[in-house]
């Protein structure tokens, strides 16, 4: 009898607290990309698909959806979006450990497959710190996705310029949203999460001036061409903090905390071109027409000027 008891204890696996994982965070991390084999069915249809989710809503998917109406293409389906829907409120409960696999249970949302019953039982399978399978089902519907690693291609660029601060360029790439940025001499390697913008490699010299509104001024307001200005005097704000946001009209804006508010209208110049105007308040709310321009100016302010000579960028891979 003692031998039987010991044998039973040895075969059962108990999870230690240190082994437990944050399933919701692992699901969030899938946004970075994964490969998939995806199946779902109910009484009236069956879908089989596979492909790659590359992050930021980009999907390469192949497969078909069969129903009494015929066979349909699945090109519009987003696997990551479906995972978020099925997992619902992310209420995961540890169920058991099977060898090296941790299994968590959750209430699965299946209304899109079974509008009457709606909910089902979901399981998340985790091994080596990543999700490799999610299943969900009730008596009327089944949903299953096998999830694999997606290795995003590495982008390599060569930067040639006189007197450039390469560490500042590296910081610009990181602030832009690129991942795992590495620098060796003048060659950068990184995961290109966000398509590169050539303006990242501008000098990015930011200057401020107090402006005077004049009827026939040389400077046109970039956000309102009815207004023209001339430069009155330089202004050097002592910046405490910079954040992204929107102004009261919903335009993409930078919100800048400063120690020394200016008077009147302040002009923001990048590489000697007027890009925005604002009031000399604290904080200064600086609006832009385009969120990309706002992000670039934010990066210029965070990194400072990267050099004084011409810059040449060559993509190697």
Secondary structure, DSSP 8 states (H G I E B T S, - for coil): -HHHHHHHHHHS----GGG---HHHHHHHGGG-EEEEEEEE-SSEEEEEEEEEEETTEEEEEEEEEETTEEEE-TT--HHHHHHHHHTT---EEEEEETTEEEEEEEEE-TTT-TTT-EEEEEEEEETTEEEEEEEE-SS-EEEEEEE-----EEEEEEEETT--HHHHHHHHHHHT-EEEEEETTEEEEE-SS---GGGGS---EEEEEEEE-TT-SEEETTEEEEEEEEEEEE---EEEEEEEE-TT--EEEEEEESS--SSEEEEEETTEEEEEEES-SSEEEE-S-HHHHHHHHHHHHH----SS-EEEEE--
